[in-house]
């Protein structure tokens, strides 16, 4: 795809909403709250905010600037910046290639629960065995995978303006309204329970919010602080969609006249606000009905086991809140899956000169085949393997580990070395300020991309491969 034929976002708002929609995915909703609960509540939020404004900002600005400067997809953009770093292109394409199949499988799970709560089956879904029975089933997970993937593929084949941008302008405002509504509701609930001493204890949503927001320094050690920093840094990959090729692809669709500095700032603000709201939506509700123990749940167990149980305990209102919650999660999953597919589609278009429709459908068919294998990993192809970081997983977990724990840090480290030491920070700074914009964090950007970010990323990587034990 040549530069003069490349489609652009209709405006800055479309780009910001699309980028924010990519960032606001399952990682923000099921991973952020559990990490906050595990790592001292407000302490994690403070560390996360600092890293967002420094580490995350440097990676986000770099990728968006590379995209707009080169006007190319991730597969070919890095070679355009510096011929010696062309190897980063295939990695940037491989990451979303690996993520899309299992992300669509999980998207199918979300769709199943959204349909269930909408049709009044929330009580049945609150049973602890329901989720396991569902994902180990032979046909139902496959059906929901296909439906979710078809929705994703349809949006991407419609193009940047009629598909991605139009979807983002509709879905994102609705998503925000639902999130804020559930947050308000979570803060109004209360529940009486009997503790081990036989005393009646009343927990409120406001109590849960305070647990979430107020830093807990009681048991903080140097080791626990390092773990909190690494957790927050790992979460940033999910939260702002960096090191996946997505922001390079989206950046390539941004018009030359757009203010990149303001756009990056708005994406940071939007993502951080939604991540914090996700915690304020989930943690108070879980705390009210399950106490501190319930807040330890993470990932699928939080989304598909703990929360349905919480919704059941809310009574009649729980089915309504549950339906709204899973509709919101479905919207978040779709906006993210669309961005993941777009990263691969744009790479196929630029790298192999395919039409958008051919590129999107080719990747969708491959994702479907791999997605079926992921589904079968919970029944016909079930196995367990211990990963280098000490966790145990199945096919989905292996793909997640390879993409998120190995390839994404490698891509991020490579990007920092490329921009920090070869193309030089001026490459990005000039692109960010090409229309005379004021780049207030220019010095900070240079320090982060040359020194701080690579060091942090290397520590994160050696922890992921099991060399660093904390």
Secondary structure, DSSP 8 states (H G I E B T S, - for coil): --GGG----SSHHHHHHHHHHHHSSHIIIIIHHHHHHHTTBHHHHHHHHHHIIIIIHHHHHHHHHHHHHHT--HHHHHHHH-GGGTHHHHHHHHHHHHHHHHHHHHHHHHHHHHHHHHTT-HHHHTSTTHHHHHHT-SSHHHHHHHHHHHHHHHHHHT-IIIIIIHHHHHHHHHHHHHHHHHHHHHHH-EEEEE-TTS-EEEEEHHHHHHHHHSB--TT--HHHHHHHHHHHHHHHHHHH--SSSHHHHHHTTS-TTS-HHHHHHHHHHHHHHHHHHHHHHHHHHHHHHHHHHHTT--HHHIIIIIHHHHHHHTTHHHHHHHHHHHHHHHHHHHHHHHHHHHHHHHHHHHHH---HHHHHHHHHHHHHHHHHHHHHTTTTT---EE-TTS-EE-HHHHHHIIIIIIIHHHHHHHHHHIIIIIS-HHHHHHHHTTTS---TTHHHHHHIIIIIHHHHHHHHHHHHTTSS--
